[in-house]
Amino acid sequence: MDKEQLQTLYLQEDYYWGKDPNELAKKILKYVAPPKKVVDLGAGEGRDSVFLAQQGFDVLAMDIAPAGLDKVVRLAEEFDTQLHTLEANINDVSFSDSFDVVYSIGALQYIELQNRSRQFEHFKAITHPGGIHVLFAFMNHPEVDIAPDWGQNEYLYQPQELENHYAGWNILEQEQIIFDCNSSNIPHQHAADILIVQKLLKGN
Ligand SMILES: C[S@@+](CC[C@H](N)C(=O)[O-])C[C@H]1O[C@@H](n2cnc3c(N)ncnc32)[C@H](O)[C@@H]1O
C-alpha cells in the first residue's frame, strides 16, 4: 500500500492491525531485558511498540504514516505507557541515536532494492554491541503468488537475502513460513523469512 492508502486506513477509528502484539515482539524478551532501547521500523498503529513500552523498554515507533503514529500515541495512552514516535521513510531514515533492538515486522519490503545495503548497514551500525535485530520480511516463494493487494512500492526478499546482510552476526533464530492472510478481504497466502540476529560484542 502507498502512503495515501495507509493514511486513509489509519484515519479510521478501528485498529486495522489490531491491538494485540505479534508473537515476534514477545520473543524480544527472551534475549533482551528492559529497560533497553528499541526502534520499531514501520510500527503501524503501534501494537508491538506499545507492548514493548509496557514491558519497560524505551521505544521509538517509526512509520511513514502520521495517522498511524497518532494511533500509536493514543494506544500508548490507553495502556498507560509512554514511547517516542518518528515520522520517517525506511528508505532514507538515518538515526543519530543507537539502540539495543531493531525490530521490524511487515515493513522491510518497502526498502527499495537500491537502498537495501545502505539501510541495513546503517541499522547495524546504530546497534549496540550484543544488541539484536528481530525481523520479519515478506519473501519470494515458488508456491506463493503475489498477494492481490501487494503495492507497487513493495519488493519481496529473495531466499537468503535477509541473512546475507548479517555476515559476522550470530544467528539466534531463523524460520521461513507460509501463512494465510485475508487483508483487503481477499483470502491469499504470504511467504516470510523471520530472522533474529545478534551483533557480536567485538568487531562489526
Ligand atoms: C504491514 S504494516 C505493519 C505494521 C506493524 N509493524 C504491525 O505489525 O502492526 C506495514 C507498515 O509499514 C509502514 N510503511 C510503509 N512504507 C513505509 C516506508 N517507506 N517507511 C516507513 N514505514 C513504511 C506502513 O505505514 C505500515 O504501517
The ligand as an ORCA input file, in Angstrom:
! r2SCAN-3c Opt
* xyz 0 1
  C       2.024     -4.362      7.249
  S       2.097     -2.840      8.149
  C       2.791     -3.443      9.680
  C       2.581     -2.517     10.829
  C       3.119     -3.029     12.159
  N       4.521     -3.385     12.082
  C       2.313     -4.176     12.671
  O       2.743     -5.325     12.529
  O       1.230     -3.912     13.184
  C       3.486     -2.013      7.386
  C       3.797     -0.629      7.909
  O       4.900     -0.084      7.183
  C       4.676      1.300      7.013
  N       5.428      1.806      5.863
  C       5.121      1.685      4.557
  N       6.050      2.272      3.800
  C       6.972      2.766      4.653
  C       8.170      3.477      4.473
  N       8.629      3.767      3.246
  N       8.868      3.869      5.563
  C       8.395      3.571      6.797
  N       7.272      2.879      7.043
  C       6.565      2.478      5.967
  C       3.193      1.412      6.814
  O       2.718      2.721      7.103
  C       2.664      0.351      7.762
  O       2.341      0.915      9.000
*
